[in-house]
Amino acid sequence: MIIRHMNEQDIEEVLLLEKELFSAPWNREHFLFELNENPFSLCLVGIVEEKIVSASCAWIIYERAEISTIGVHKAYQRKGYAKKMLEMIHHHAKNNGVNQIFLEVRVSNQPAIALYEYFGYKVSKVRKNYYSDNHEDAYEMMAEVKNLVK
């Protein structure tokens, strides 16, 4: 998988991926804002055989980062692509002086939770009724960058 920065030409494919993966997917305006207006945004795509199979956005805000969205096409899951995307985010965070990375994940999303725990993320709090589509709780998870990237 080749990982590169997302651009506006990628948005159509990324929107299809979002709709496949998430019950409350981001829309075009979300991605346009991240690409063109948010100075803290890091949006990446993963490409296999000229097809976008993964996408992520994170916010690198001084010593803190937050992973705002990350997903891998269902047909490409369990092949290590999410790990590669996270590793790229982790390296970018370290190179930009980030100390801690945060994310939210549905409490029911056991595969994602297991992946984050593999890297050393820990649950820091439960956000009640976090998701607008079904009011599911979210775990806020956090990791120290020094433990993610040697």
PyMOL CGO cylinders between C-alpha atoms (Angstrom):
from pymol import cmd
from pymol.cgo import CYLINDER

trace = [
    CYLINDER, 0.00, 0.00, 0.00, 1.20, 3.47, -0.90, 0.3, 1, 1, 1, 1, 1, 1,
    CYLINDER, 1.20, 3.47, -0.90, 0.22, 6.18, 1.59, 0.3, 1, 1, 1, 1, 1, 1,
    CYLINDER, 0.22, 6.18, 1.59, 0.10, 9.79, 0.47, 0.3, 1, 1, 1, 1, 1, 1,
    CYLINDER, 0.10, 9.79, 0.47, -1.57, 13.06, 1.37, 0.3, 1, 1, 1, 1, 1, 1,
    CYLINDER, -1.57, 13.06, 1.37, -5.23, 13.30, 0.35, 0.3, 1, 1, 1, 1, 1, 1,
    CYLINDER, -5.23, 13.30, 0.35, -6.18, 15.88, -2.29, 0.3, 1, 1, 1, 1, 1, 1,
    CYLINDER, -6.18, 15.88, -2.29, -9.47, 17.21, -3.65, 0.3, 1, 1, 1, 1, 1, 1,
    CYLINDER, -9.47, 17.21, -3.65, -9.42, 14.73, -6.54, 0.3, 1, 1, 1, 1, 1, 1,
    CYLINDER, -9.42, 14.73, -6.54, -9.60, 11.90, -3.97, 0.3, 1, 1, 1, 1, 1, 1,
    CYLINDER, -9.60, 11.90, -3.97, -12.79, 13.10, -2.29, 0.3, 1, 1, 1, 1, 1, 1,
    CYLINDER, -12.79, 13.10, -2.29, -15.27, 11.14, -4.45, 0.3, 1, 1, 1, 1, 1, 1,
    CYLINDER, -15.27, 11.14, -4.45, -13.55, 7.82, -3.70, 0.3, 1, 1, 1, 1, 1, 1,
    CYLINDER, -13.55, 7.82, -3.70, -13.11, 8.73, -0.04, 0.3, 1, 1, 1, 1, 1, 1,
    CYLINDER, -13.11, 8.73, -0.04, -16.82, 9.59, 0.27, 0.3, 1, 1, 1, 1, 1, 1,
    CYLINDER, -16.82, 9.59, 0.27, -17.73, 6.14, -1.08, 0.3, 1, 1, 1, 1, 1, 1,
    CYLINDER, -17.73, 6.14, -1.08, -15.40, 4.58, 1.46, 0.3, 1, 1, 1, 1, 1, 1,
    CYLINDER, -15.40, 4.58, 1.46, -16.92, 6.64, 4.28, 0.3, 1, 1, 1, 1, 1, 1,
    CYLINDER, -16.92, 6.64, 4.28, -20.45, 5.59, 3.29, 0.3, 1, 1, 1, 1, 1, 1,
    CYLINDER, -20.45, 5.59, 3.29, -19.42, 1.93, 3.22, 0.3, 1, 1, 1, 1, 1, 1,
    CYLINDER, -19.42, 1.93, 3.22, -17.77, 2.04, 6.63, 0.3, 1, 1, 1, 1, 1, 1,
    CYLINDER, -17.77, 2.04, 6.63, -19.59, 4.50, 8.84, 0.3, 1, 1, 1, 1, 1, 1,
    CYLINDER, -19.59, 4.50, 8.84, -23.20, 5.02, 9.87, 0.3, 1, 1, 1, 1, 1, 1,
    CYLINDER, -23.20, 5.02, 9.87, -22.49, 8.75, 10.23, 0.3, 1, 1, 1, 1, 1, 1,
    CYLINDER, -22.49, 8.75, 10.23, -20.00, 9.38, 7.39, 0.3, 1, 1, 1, 1, 1, 1,
    CYLINDER, -20.00, 9.38, 7.39, -18.24, 12.64, 6.76, 0.3, 1, 1, 1, 1, 1, 1,
    CYLINDER, -18.24, 12.64, 6.76, -19.51, 14.63, 3.78, 0.3, 1, 1, 1, 1, 1, 1,
    CYLINDER, -19.51, 14.63, 3.78, -17.73, 16.56, 1.03, 0.3, 1, 1, 1, 1, 1, 1,
    CYLINDER, -17.73, 16.56, 1.03, -17.71, 19.78, 3.08, 0.3, 1, 1, 1, 1, 1, 1,
    CYLINDER, -17.71, 19.78, 3.08, -15.91, 18.04, 5.97, 0.3, 1, 1, 1, 1, 1, 1,
    CYLINDER, -15.91, 18.04, 5.97, -13.11, 16.92, 3.69, 0.3, 1, 1, 1, 1, 1, 1,
    CYLINDER, -13.11, 16.92, 3.69, -12.89, 20.22, 1.81, 0.3, 1, 1, 1, 1, 1, 1,
    CYLINDER, -12.89, 20.22, 1.81, -12.55, 22.02, 5.13, 0.3, 1, 1, 1, 1, 1, 1,
    CYLINDER, -12.55, 22.02, 5.13, -9.82, 19.62, 6.28, 0.3, 1, 1, 1, 1, 1, 1,
    CYLINDER, -9.82, 19.62, 6.28, -7.91, 19.93, 3.01, 0.3, 1, 1, 1, 1, 1, 1,
    CYLINDER, -7.91, 19.93, 3.01, -8.26, 23.66, 2.38, 0.3, 1, 1, 1, 1, 1, 1,
    CYLINDER, -8.26, 23.66, 2.38, -8.99, 25.48, 5.61, 0.3, 1, 1, 1, 1, 1, 1,
    CYLINDER, -8.99, 25.48, 5.61, -7.77, 23.56, 8.66, 0.3, 1, 1, 1, 1, 1, 1,
    CYLINDER, -7.77, 23.56, 8.66, -4.07, 24.33, 9.16, 0.3, 1, 1, 1, 1, 1, 1,
    CYLINDER, -4.07, 24.33, 9.16, -3.76, 21.51, 11.70, 0.3, 1, 1, 1, 1, 1, 1,
    CYLINDER, -3.76, 21.51, 11.70, -5.16, 18.77, 9.46, 0.3, 1, 1, 1, 1, 1, 1,
    CYLINDER, -5.16, 18.77, 9.46, -3.28, 15.73, 8.19, 0.3, 1, 1, 1, 1, 1, 1,
    CYLINDER, -3.28, 15.73, 8.19, -5.42, 13.74, 5.73, 0.3, 1, 1, 1, 1, 1, 1,
    CYLINDER, -5.42, 13.74, 5.73, -3.99, 10.62, 4.14, 0.3, 1, 1, 1, 1, 1, 1,
    CYLINDER, -3.99, 10.62, 4.14, -5.13, 7.98, 1.68, 0.3, 1, 1, 1, 1, 1, 1,
    CYLINDER, -5.13, 7.98, 1.68, -3.84, 4.46, 1.23, 0.3, 1, 1, 1, 1, 1, 1,
    CYLINDER, -3.84, 4.46, 1.23, -3.72, 3.17, -2.33, 0.3, 1, 1, 1, 1, 1, 1,
    CYLINDER, -3.72, 3.17, -2.33, -3.57, -0.41, -3.59, 0.3, 1, 1, 1, 1, 1, 1,
    CYLINDER, -3.57, -0.41, -3.59, -3.60, -1.07, -7.34, 0.3, 1, 1, 1, 1, 1, 1,
    CYLINDER, -3.60, -1.07, -7.34, -4.57, 2.56, -8.04, 0.3, 1, 1, 1, 1, 1, 1,
    CYLINDER, -4.57, 2.56, -8.04, -7.63, 2.31, -5.77, 0.3, 1, 1, 1, 1, 1, 1,
    CYLINDER, -7.63, 2.31, -5.77, -8.11, 4.22, -2.51, 0.3, 1, 1, 1, 1, 1, 1,
    CYLINDER, -8.11, 4.22, -2.51, -8.61, 1.50, 0.09, 0.3, 1, 1, 1, 1, 1, 1,
    CYLINDER, -8.61, 1.50, 0.09, -8.05, 3.54, 3.25, 0.3, 1, 1, 1, 1, 1, 1,
    CYLINDER, -8.05, 3.54, 3.25, -8.37, 7.10, 4.44, 0.3, 1, 1, 1, 1, 1, 1,
    CYLINDER, -8.37, 7.10, 4.44, -7.68, 9.02, 7.60, 0.3, 1, 1, 1, 1, 1, 1,
    CYLINDER, -7.68, 9.02, 7.60, -7.64, 12.52, 8.98, 0.3, 1, 1, 1, 1, 1, 1,
    CYLINDER, -7.64, 12.52, 8.98, -5.87, 13.67, 12.11, 0.3, 1, 1, 1, 1, 1, 1,
    CYLINDER, -5.87, 13.67, 12.11, -5.36, 17.02, 13.73, 0.3, 1, 1, 1, 1, 1, 1,
    CYLINDER, -5.36, 17.02, 13.73, -1.81, 17.86, 14.77, 0.3, 1, 1, 1, 1, 1, 1,
    CYLINDER, -1.81, 17.86, 14.77, -2.24, 20.71, 17.24, 0.3, 1, 1, 1, 1, 1, 1,
    CYLINDER, -2.24, 20.71, 17.24, 1.09, 21.57, 18.82, 0.3, 1, 1, 1, 1, 1, 1,
    CYLINDER, 1.09, 21.57, 18.82, 1.91, 18.86, 21.42, 0.3, 1, 1, 1, 1, 1, 1,
    CYLINDER, 1.91, 18.86, 21.42, -1.43, 17.06, 20.97, 0.3, 1, 1, 1, 1, 1, 1,
    CYLINDER, -1.43, 17.06, 20.97, -2.94, 15.12, 18.09, 0.3, 1, 1, 1, 1, 1, 1,
    CYLINDER, -2.94, 15.12, 18.09, -6.38, 13.68, 17.53, 0.3, 1, 1, 1, 1, 1, 1,
    CYLINDER, -6.38, 13.68, 17.53, -7.31, 11.05, 14.99, 0.3, 1, 1, 1, 1, 1, 1,
    CYLINDER, -7.31, 11.05, 14.99, -10.66, 12.26, 13.70, 0.3, 1, 1, 1, 1, 1, 1,
    CYLINDER, -10.66, 12.26, 13.70, -11.41, 9.52, 11.16, 0.3, 1, 1, 1, 1, 1, 1,
    CYLINDER, -11.41, 9.52, 11.16, -9.71, 6.38, 9.93, 0.3, 1, 1, 1, 1, 1, 1,
    CYLINDER, -9.71, 6.38, 9.93, -11.04, 3.49, 7.90, 0.3, 1, 1, 1, 1, 1, 1,
    CYLINDER, -11.04, 3.49, 7.90, -10.13, 0.68, 5.55, 0.3, 1, 1, 1, 1, 1, 1,
    CYLINDER, -10.13, 0.68, 5.55, -12.37, -0.68, 2.76, 0.3, 1, 1, 1, 1, 1, 1,
    CYLINDER, -12.37, -0.68, 2.76, -14.08, -3.87, 4.00, 0.3, 1, 1, 1, 1, 1, 1,
    CYLINDER, -14.08, -3.87, 4.00, -12.51, -6.00, 1.26, 0.3, 1, 1, 1, 1, 1, 1,
    CYLINDER, -12.51, -6.00, 1.26, -9.04, -4.89, 2.41, 0.3, 1, 1, 1, 1, 1, 1,
    CYLINDER, -9.04, -4.89, 2.41, -9.46, -5.21, 6.18, 0.3, 1, 1, 1, 1, 1, 1,
    CYLINDER, -9.46, -5.21, 6.18, -7.31, -7.59, 8.24, 0.3, 1, 1, 1, 1, 1, 1,
    CYLINDER, -7.31, -7.59, 8.24, -4.33, -7.10, 5.89, 0.3, 1, 1, 1, 1, 1, 1,
    CYLINDER, -4.33, -7.10, 5.89, -2.35, -4.64, 8.03, 0.3, 1, 1, 1, 1, 1, 1,
    CYLINDER, -2.35, -4.64, 8.03, -3.42, -1.51, 6.18, 0.3, 1, 1, 1, 1, 1, 1,
    CYLINDER, -3.42, -1.51, 6.18, -4.91, 0.20, 9.25, 0.3, 1, 1, 1, 1, 1, 1,
    CYLINDER, -4.91, 0.20, 9.25, -1.63, -0.45, 11.10, 0.3, 1, 1, 1, 1, 1, 1,
    CYLINDER, -1.63, -0.45, 11.10, 0.29, 1.20, 8.28, 0.3, 1, 1, 1, 1, 1, 1,
    CYLINDER, 0.29, 1.20, 8.28, -2.01, 4.22, 8.31, 0.3, 1, 1, 1, 1, 1, 1,
    CYLINDER, -2.01, 4.22, 8.31, -1.63, 4.56, 12.09, 0.3, 1, 1, 1, 1, 1, 1,
    CYLINDER, -1.63, 4.56, 12.09, 2.14, 4.22, 11.85, 0.3, 1, 1, 1, 1, 1, 1,
    CYLINDER, 2.14, 4.22, 11.85, 2.24, 7.05, 9.32, 0.3, 1, 1, 1, 1, 1, 1,
    CYLINDER, 2.24, 7.05, 9.32, 0.12, 9.25, 11.61, 0.3, 1, 1, 1, 1, 1, 1,
    CYLINDER, 0.12, 9.25, 11.61, 2.34, 8.35, 14.58, 0.3, 1, 1, 1, 1, 1, 1,
    CYLINDER, 2.34, 8.35, 14.58, 5.53, 9.25, 12.69, 0.3, 1, 1, 1, 1, 1, 1,
    CYLINDER, 5.53, 9.25, 12.69, 4.06, 12.52, 11.49, 0.3, 1, 1, 1, 1, 1, 1,
    CYLINDER, 4.06, 12.52, 11.49, 2.99, 13.32, 15.06, 0.3, 1, 1, 1, 1, 1, 1,
    CYLINDER, 2.99, 13.32, 15.06, 6.44, 12.58, 16.45, 0.3, 1, 1, 1, 1, 1, 1,
    CYLINDER, 6.44, 12.58, 16.45, 8.14, 14.67, 13.75, 0.3, 1, 1, 1, 1, 1, 1,
    CYLINDER, 8.14, 14.67, 13.75, 5.89, 17.59, 14.69, 0.3, 1, 1, 1, 1, 1, 1,
    CYLINDER, 5.89, 17.59, 14.69, 6.56, 17.48, 18.44, 0.3, 1, 1, 1, 1, 1, 1,
    CYLINDER, 6.56, 17.48, 18.44, 3.33, 15.79, 19.53, 0.3, 1, 1, 1, 1, 1, 1,
    CYLINDER, 3.33, 15.79, 19.53, 3.36, 14.20, 22.99, 0.3, 1, 1, 1, 1, 1, 1,
    CYLINDER, 3.36, 14.20, 22.99, -0.08, 12.54, 23.09, 0.3, 1, 1, 1, 1, 1, 1,
    CYLINDER, -0.08, 12.54, 23.09, -2.54, 11.22, 20.52, 0.3, 1, 1, 1, 1, 1, 1,
    CYLINDER, -2.54, 11.22, 20.52, -6.25, 10.89, 21.23, 0.3, 1, 1, 1, 1, 1, 1,
    CYLINDER, -6.25, 10.89, 21.23, -9.14, 9.26, 19.37, 0.3, 1, 1, 1, 1, 1, 1,
    CYLINDER, -9.14, 9.26, 19.37, -12.72, 8.22, 19.93, 0.3, 1, 1, 1, 1, 1, 1,
    CYLINDER, -12.72, 8.22, 19.93, -14.04, 4.78, 19.05, 0.3, 1, 1, 1, 1, 1, 1,
    CYLINDER, -14.04, 4.78, 19.05, -17.44, 3.17, 19.41, 0.3, 1, 1, 1, 1, 1, 1,
    CYLINDER, -17.44, 3.17, 19.41, -17.53, 0.91, 22.47, 0.3, 1, 1, 1, 1, 1, 1,
    CYLINDER, -17.53, 0.91, 22.47, -18.94, -1.83, 20.18, 0.3, 1, 1, 1, 1, 1, 1,
    CYLINDER, -18.94, -1.83, 20.18, -16.05, -1.64, 17.68, 0.3, 1, 1, 1, 1, 1, 1,
    CYLINDER, -16.05, -1.64, 17.68, -13.94, -4.41, 19.15, 0.3, 1, 1, 1, 1, 1, 1,
    CYLINDER, -13.94, -4.41, 19.15, -11.63, -4.87, 16.11, 0.3, 1, 1, 1, 1, 1, 1,
    CYLINDER, -11.63, -4.87, 16.11, -10.66, -1.19, 16.19, 0.3, 1, 1, 1, 1, 1, 1,
    CYLINDER, -10.66, -1.19, 16.19, -10.23, -1.20, 19.97, 0.3, 1, 1, 1, 1, 1, 1,
    CYLINDER, -10.23, -1.20, 19.97, -7.95, -4.24, 19.70, 0.3, 1, 1, 1, 1, 1, 1,
    CYLINDER, -7.95, -4.24, 19.70, -5.87, -2.49, 17.04, 0.3, 1, 1, 1, 1, 1, 1,
    CYLINDER, -5.87, -2.49, 17.04, -5.47, 0.64, 19.15, 0.3, 1, 1, 1, 1, 1, 1,
    CYLINDER, -5.47, 0.64, 19.15, -4.59, -1.44, 22.22, 0.3, 1, 1, 1, 1, 1, 1,
    CYLINDER, -4.59, -1.44, 22.22, -1.96, -3.27, 20.12, 0.3, 1, 1, 1, 1, 1, 1,
    CYLINDER, -1.96, -3.27, 20.12, -0.22, 0.09, 19.69, 0.3, 1, 1, 1, 1, 1, 1,
    CYLINDER, -0.22, 0.09, 19.69, -0.59, 0.94, 23.38, 0.3, 1, 1, 1, 1, 1, 1,
    CYLINDER, -0.59, 0.94, 23.38, -3.62, 3.19, 23.39, 0.3, 1, 1, 1, 1, 1, 1,
    CYLINDER, -3.62, 3.19, 23.39, -5.54, 3.12, 26.68, 0.3, 1, 1, 1, 1, 1, 1,
    CYLINDER, -5.54, 3.12, 26.68, -9.12, 4.13, 27.46, 0.3, 1, 1, 1, 1, 1, 1,
    CYLINDER, -9.12, 4.13, 27.46, -8.95, 7.52, 29.19, 0.3, 1, 1, 1, 1, 1, 1,
    CYLINDER, -8.95, 7.52, 29.19, -12.71, 8.11, 29.52, 0.3, 1, 1, 1, 1, 1, 1,
    CYLINDER, -12.71, 8.11, 29.52, -16.13, 7.08, 28.29, 0.3, 1, 1, 1, 1, 1, 1,
    CYLINDER, -16.13, 7.08, 28.29, -18.10, 9.66, 26.34, 0.3, 1, 1, 1, 1, 1, 1,
    CYLINDER, -18.10, 9.66, 26.34, -21.78, 8.93, 26.93, 0.3, 1, 1, 1, 1, 1, 1,
    CYLINDER, -21.78, 8.93, 26.93, -24.15, 9.15, 23.94, 0.3, 1, 1, 1, 1, 1, 1,
    CYLINDER, -24.15, 9.15, 23.94, -21.25, 10.35, 21.77, 0.3, 1, 1, 1, 1, 1, 1,
    CYLINDER, -21.25, 10.35, 21.77, -22.48, 9.19, 18.35, 0.3, 1, 1, 1, 1, 1, 1,
    CYLINDER, -22.48, 9.19, 18.35, -25.38, 11.15, 16.90, 0.3, 1, 1, 1, 1, 1, 1,
    CYLINDER, -25.38, 11.15, 16.90, -26.76, 8.32, 14.74, 0.3, 1, 1, 1, 1, 1, 1,
    CYLINDER, -26.76, 8.32, 14.74, -27.58, 5.91, 17.58, 0.3, 1, 1, 1, 1, 1, 1,
    CYLINDER, -27.58, 5.91, 17.58, -26.32, 7.62, 20.77, 0.3, 1, 1, 1, 1, 1, 1,
    CYLINDER, -26.32, 7.62, 20.77, -23.75, 4.90, 21.34, 0.3, 1, 1, 1, 1, 1, 1,
    CYLINDER, -23.75, 4.90, 21.34, -21.03, 5.62, 23.86, 0.3, 1, 1, 1, 1, 1, 1,
    CYLINDER, -21.03, 5.62, 23.86, -17.46, 6.15, 22.75, 0.3, 1, 1, 1, 1, 1, 1,
    CYLINDER, -17.46, 6.15, 22.75, -14.19, 5.34, 24.40, 0.3, 1, 1, 1, 1, 1, 1,
    CYLINDER, -14.19, 5.34, 24.40, -11.73, 8.17, 24.33, 0.3, 1, 1, 1, 1, 1, 1,
    CYLINDER, -11.73, 8.17, 24.33, -8.36, 6.48, 23.96, 0.3, 1, 1, 1, 1, 1, 1,
    CYLINDER, -8.36, 6.48, 23.96, -4.94, 8.04, 24.39, 0.3, 1, 1, 1, 1, 1, 1,
    CYLINDER, -4.94, 8.04, 24.39, -1.34, 7.05, 23.74, 0.3, 1, 1, 1, 1, 1, 1,
    CYLINDER, -1.34, 7.05, 23.74, 2.00, 8.68, 24.46, 0.3, 1, 1, 1, 1, 1, 1,
    CYLINDER, 2.00, 8.68, 24.46, 3.86, 9.28, 21.18, 0.3, 1, 1, 1, 1, 1, 1,
    CYLINDER, 3.86, 9.28, 21.18, 7.19, 8.30, 22.77, 0.3, 1, 1, 1, 1, 1, 1,
    CYLINDER, 7.19, 8.30, 22.77, 5.72, 4.80, 23.25, 0.3, 1, 1, 1, 1, 1, 1,
    CYLINDER, 5.72, 4.80, 23.25, 4.39, 4.61, 19.68, 0.3, 1, 1, 1, 1, 1, 1,
    CYLINDER, 4.39, 4.61, 19.68, 7.51, 5.58, 17.72, 0.3, 1, 1, 1, 1, 1, 1,
    CYLINDER, 7.51, 5.58, 17.72, 11.02, 4.65, 18.78, 0.3, 1, 1, 1, 1, 1, 1,
]
cmd.load_cgo(trace, "trace")
